[in-house]
Amino acid sequence: MREYLVIYEKGESGWGAYAPDLPGLGAAGETLDEVKQLIAEGLELHLESLLEHGDPVPEPHSHAGAVQTDVCETWQRQLAKSA
């Protein structure tokens, strides 16, 4: 079983999702739950299409992580002191 990274992004009018290791695959929906379902279905269809056409199926390589920072809070405190 393969596991592909999916990125979910909230926009002004809904949600989007894409898989960095599968170019051309993307989904958009009004809610996060909707876009999760759509990207999962799209991923299956995308892989099936690659296999049916004899195209190579990319290996999953992407990873995600989070970085914590307090830059915004520090900046706001500095602005408040100078006001």
Backbone bond lengths (Angstrom), bond angles and torsions (degrees), N, CA, C in turn:
res aa  C-N    CA-C-N  psi(-1)  N-CA   C-N-CA  omega(-1)  CA-C   N-CA-C  phi
1 M - - - 1.450 - - 1.526 109.08 -
2 R 1.319 116.72 136.89 1.463 122.14 178.01 1.520 109.12 -104.11
3 E 1.305 114.42 152.32 1.458 120.71 177.77 1.520 108.13 -128.79
4 Y 1.332 115.97 119.51 1.457 121.70 -179.13 1.527 109.95 -105.36
5 L 1.324 115.30 138.26 1.451 121.14 175.32 1.524 109.07 -69.19
6 V 1.325 116.34 134.49 1.459 122.64 174.91 1.522 107.15 -122.34
7 I 1.323 115.84 132.12 1.453 122.22 177.67 1.526 108.18 -102.29
8 Y 1.327 116.49 128.89 1.466 122.54 177.14 1.520 108.11 -109.53
9 E 1.330 115.89 132.49 1.467 120.72 -179.30 1.520 109.67 -130.42
10 K 1.331 115.52 131.89 1.465 120.48 175.81 1.512 108.89 -89.53
11 G 1.318 115.87 126.95 1.459 121.69 177.33 1.520 110.41 -110.46
12 E 1.306 115.49 -174.67 1.466 120.14 -179.27 1.524 112.71 -67.13
13 S 1.329 116.99 -31.91 1.465 119.37 -175.22 1.527 114.02 -115.73
14 G 1.315 118.19 8.37 1.458 119.72 179.54 1.516 111.38 159.80
15 W 1.304 115.62 -153.76 1.463 122.61 -175.76 1.520 110.36 -120.61
16 G 1.322 115.72 149.98 1.448 122.69 174.10 1.512 109.56 -128.94
17 A 1.318 116.25 159.14 1.460 121.06 178.12 1.522 108.71 -149.95
18 Y 1.334 114.86 148.23 1.460 120.06 174.72 1.521 108.85 -153.48
19 A 1.324 114.68 159.70 1.465 121.91 178.46 1.528 107.13 -114.35
20 P 1.343 118.52 110.01 1.465 121.24 -175.93 1.535 114.23 -56.39
21 D 1.308 117.67 -29.68 1.465 120.48 -177.79 1.527 113.35 -85.14
22 L 1.336 116.48 -3.87 1.461 120.46 -179.15 1.530 109.10 -126.12
23 P 1.322 116.70 80.77 1.472 120.34 -178.49 1.528 111.64 -53.92
24 G 1.318 114.85 138.57 1.453 120.29 178.62 1.515 114.12 92.20
25 L 1.318 117.32 -10.00 1.460 120.51 -179.41 1.518 109.16 -95.97
26 G 1.314 115.74 124.68 1.451 120.72 177.09 1.514 109.58 -157.91
27 A 1.316 116.04 162.86 1.463 120.90 178.92 1.520 108.41 -149.11
28 A 1.321 115.38 154.24 1.459 121.37 176.55 1.520 108.30 -139.67
29 G 1.325 115.86 144.50 1.450 120.66 179.24 1.514 110.86 -156.88
30 E 1.304 115.36 170.82 1.457 120.24 -178.76 1.524 112.45 -76.74
31 T 1.339 116.75 -32.29 1.464 120.56 -177.97 1.524 109.92 -124.75
32 L 1.323 115.30 162.24 1.465 119.99 177.22 1.522 110.61 -62.35
33 D 1.327 117.24 -42.83 1.466 119.73 179.69 1.526 111.21 -60.76
34 E 1.332 116.06 -41.27 1.464 119.54 179.40 1.522 111.31 -63.57
35 V 1.321 116.93 -45.65 1.468 119.48 -177.45 1.532 110.86 -69.43
36 K 1.322 117.77 -31.38 1.475 119.69 175.22 1.521 110.80 -62.90
37 Q 1.321 116.45 -42.81 1.465 120.28 178.95 1.528 110.44 -66.14
38 L 1.333 116.39 -44.06 1.463 120.32 -177.95 1.526 112.35 -64.97
39 I 1.327 117.98 -41.14 1.465 119.69 -178.70 1.531 110.24 -70.05
40 A 1.332 117.32 -35.79 1.470 120.14 177.60 1.526 110.43 -63.66
41 E 1.341 115.99 -45.23 1.466 119.80 178.19 1.526 110.62 -65.34
42 G 1.329 116.10 -42.30 1.453 120.35 179.72 1.515 112.77 -63.52
43 L 1.318 116.27 -38.52 1.460 120.77 179.25 1.531 110.25 -62.12
44 E 1.318 116.56 -45.54 1.472 120.19 178.92 1.531 110.45 -60.97
45 L 1.328 116.63 -46.83 1.468 120.34 -179.29 1.525 111.54 -64.58
46 H 1.323 116.49 -39.27 1.469 121.22 179.89 1.529 110.58 -62.15
47 L 1.321 116.03 -47.60 1.476 120.07 179.81 1.524 111.30 -65.06
48 E 1.330 116.70 -41.80 1.469 119.63 178.33 1.524 110.77 -61.00
49 S 1.325 117.26 -40.70 1.459 121.16 179.41 1.526 111.36 -64.49
50 L 1.335 116.37 -42.78 1.467 119.38 177.28 1.520 110.70 -58.54
51 L 1.335 116.13 -45.95 1.462 120.62 -178.57 1.531 111.34 -65.59
52 E 1.331 117.16 -43.01 1.465 121.11 -179.48 1.521 112.18 -62.25
53 H 1.333 116.74 -33.28 1.464 120.62 -178.68 1.531 113.09 -92.08
54 G 1.319 116.61 2.12 1.454 120.03 179.13 1.519 113.93 74.12
55 D 1.326 116.15 16.82 1.467 120.60 178.81 1.524 110.19 -83.13
56 P 1.318 116.82 152.43 1.464 118.85 179.12 1.532 111.03 -68.65
57 V 1.309 115.12 142.98 1.461 121.63 176.53 1.523 107.35 -97.16
58 P 1.327 117.37 117.55 1.469 120.05 -178.23 1.528 111.94 -62.19
59 E 1.307 114.45 140.02 1.462 119.71 173.00 1.527 108.35 -74.28
60 P 1.310 116.95 145.88 1.465 118.69 175.52 1.532 110.08 -72.91
61 H 1.328 116.32 127.07 1.457 121.75 179.84 1.523 113.32 -126.50
62 S 1.321 117.16 -21.27 1.461 120.79 -173.56 1.524 111.83 -76.37
63 H 1.311 114.27 147.80 1.465 122.34 175.77 1.519 107.45 -136.17
64 A 1.298 116.57 158.76 1.466 120.79 178.68 1.516 108.93 -130.63
65 G 1.290 114.41 155.82 1.452 120.76 177.00 1.512 109.04 -154.01
66 A 1.287 115.71 172.91 1.460 121.62 179.03 1.519 108.71 -121.58
67 V 1.305 115.63 145.54 1.457 121.90 177.99 1.519 107.56 -121.75
68 Q 1.318 116.47 125.20 1.457 120.78 178.54 1.517 109.80 -89.74
69 T 1.324 115.42 142.09 1.450 120.58 178.53 1.524 109.25 -150.08
70 D 1.302 115.41 151.68 1.464 119.64 175.16 1.526 111.03 -116.17
71 V 1.326 116.56 19.78 1.459 121.35 -178.18 1.529 110.79 -56.58
72 C 1.317 118.55 -45.56 1.471 120.92 -177.23 1.526 110.97 -63.25
73 E 1.317 117.13 -43.65 1.457 120.13 179.62 1.525 111.10 -66.06
74 T 1.320 117.21 -42.19 1.467 121.45 178.59 1.525 109.73 -63.16
75 W 1.312 117.55 -43.45 1.458 122.18 179.93 1.529 110.41 -62.06
76 Q 1.328 116.40 -44.08 1.463 119.83 179.51 1.528 111.43 -63.24
77 R 1.321 117.30 -39.63 1.478 120.36 178.05 1.523 110.21 -63.80
78 Q 1.322 117.18 -40.58 1.468 120.48 179.65 1.524 110.87 -66.48
79 L 1.310 117.00 -40.23 1.464 120.60 176.66 1.522 111.51 -63.19
80 A 1.323 116.38 -41.31 1.466 120.42 -178.94 1.535 110.68 -65.88
81 K 1.326 117.41 -36.03 1.470 120.58 179.19 1.517 110.97 -68.88
82 S 1.334 117.71 -33.80 1.467 120.23 -176.33 1.531 112.34 -85.32
83 A 1.320 117.54 -7.55 1.471 120.41 -178.58 1.509 112.20 -83.38
